[in-house]
Amino acid sequence: MSSHNLIREGRKRLGMSEQQFADTLGVSRGAVQQWEKPGGTAPIRHAWPTC
């Protein structure tokens, strides 16, 4: 599974919207959207909570 799918599935598993996830991580909703796009990646410090 690619990183953008892992991030999206992790967020959904937590039951969070993009905005809730962004607020929790201290980033913008746009950053979450970029991470969840095919080819998107997040810095490990932000992606780790979804694992």
KELODO-546719 format. One record per residue (C-alpha): residue number from 1; residue in one letter; x, y, z. Coordinates in Angstrom, 2 decimals, m for minus. Layout:
<rs>
<r k="NUM" r="A" px="X" py="Y" pz="Z"/>
...
</rs>
This chain:
<rs>
<r k="1" r="M" px="0.00" py="0.00" pz="0.00"/>
<r k="2" r="S" px="1.36" py="3.42" pz="m0.90"/>
<r k="3" r="S" px="1.98" py="6.15" pz="1.66"/>
<r k="4" r="H" px="m0.92" py="8.32" pz="0.52"/>
<r k="5" r="N" px="m3.31" py="5.39" pz="1.01"/>
<r k="6" r="L" px="m1.82" py="4.60" pz="4.41"/>
<r k="7" r="I" px="m2.36" py="8.18" pz="5.53"/>
<r k="8" r="R" px="m5.94" py="8.31" pz="4.23"/>
<r k="9" r="E" px="m6.88" py="4.93" pz="5.67"/>
<r k="10" r="G" px="m5.26" py="5.79" pz="9.00"/>
<r k="11" r="R" px="m7.22" py="9.04" pz="9.21"/>
<r k="12" r="K" px="m10.46" py="7.25" pz="8.36"/>
<r k="13" r="R" px="m9.72" py="4.50" pz="10.89"/>
<r k="14" r="L" px="m9.42" py="7.23" pz="13.51"/>
<r k="15" r="G" px="m12.82" py="8.56" pz="12.41"/>
<r k="16" r="M" px="m11.43" py="12.00" pz="11.62"/>
<r k="17" r="S" px="m12.21" py="14.48" pz="8.90"/>
<r k="18" r="E" px="m9.34" py="16.07" pz="7.00"/>
<r k="19" r="Q" px="m9.77" py="19.20" pz="9.14"/>
<r k="20" r="Q" px="m9.80" py="17.29" pz="12.44"/>
<r k="21" r="F" px="m6.72" py="15.36" pz="11.38"/>
<r k="22" r="A" px="m4.95" py="18.55" pz="10.34"/>
<r k="23" r="D" px="m5.81" py="20.27" pz="13.62"/>
<r k="24" r="T" px="m4.53" py="17.30" pz="15.61"/>
<r k="25" r="L" px="m1.22" py="17.32" pz="13.74"/>
<r k="26" r="G" px="m0.88" py="21.11" pz="13.72"/>
<r k="27" r="V" px="m0.94" py="21.46" pz="9.92"/>
<r k="28" r="S" px="m3.37" py="22.87" pz="7.38"/>
<r k="29" r="R" px="m6.17" py="20.88" pz="5.76"/>
<r k="30" r="G" px="m4.43" py="21.57" pz="2.44"/>
<r k="31" r="A" px="m1.35" py="19.73" pz="3.71"/>
<r k="32" r="V" px="m3.48" py="16.68" pz="4.52"/>
<r k="33" r="Q" px="m5.07" py="16.87" pz="1.07"/>
<r k="34" r="Q" px="m1.62" py="16.94" pz="m0.55"/>
<r k="35" r="W" px="m0.47" py="13.95" pz="1.51"/>
<r k="36" r="E" px="m3.53" py="11.95" pz="0.50"/>
<r k="37" r="K" px="m3.09" py="12.57" pz="m3.23"/>
<r k="38" r="P" px="m1.45" py="9.83" pz="m5.29"/>
<r k="39" r="G" px="2.28" py="10.45" pz="m5.03"/>
<r k="40" r="G" px="1.84" py="12.54" pz="m1.90"/>
<r k="41" r="T" px="3.97" py="11.97" pz="1.16"/>
<r k="42" r="A" px="4.03" py="13.41" pz="4.65"/>
<r k="43" r="P" px="7.01" py="14.04" pz="6.90"/>
<r k="44" r="I" px="7.33" py="11.00" pz="9.16"/>
<r k="45" r="R" px="6.64" py="13.06" pz="12.29"/>
<r k="46" r="H" px="3.16" py="13.78" pz="10.88"/>
<r k="47" r="A" px="2.42" py="10.40" pz="9.33"/>
<r k="48" r="W" px="3.43" py="8.32" pz="12.36"/>
<r k="49" r="P" px="0.17" py="8.81" pz="14.35"/>
<r k="50" r="T" px="m1.82" py="7.09" pz="11.58"/>
<r k="51" r="C" px="0.21" py="3.87" pz="11.77"/>
</rs>
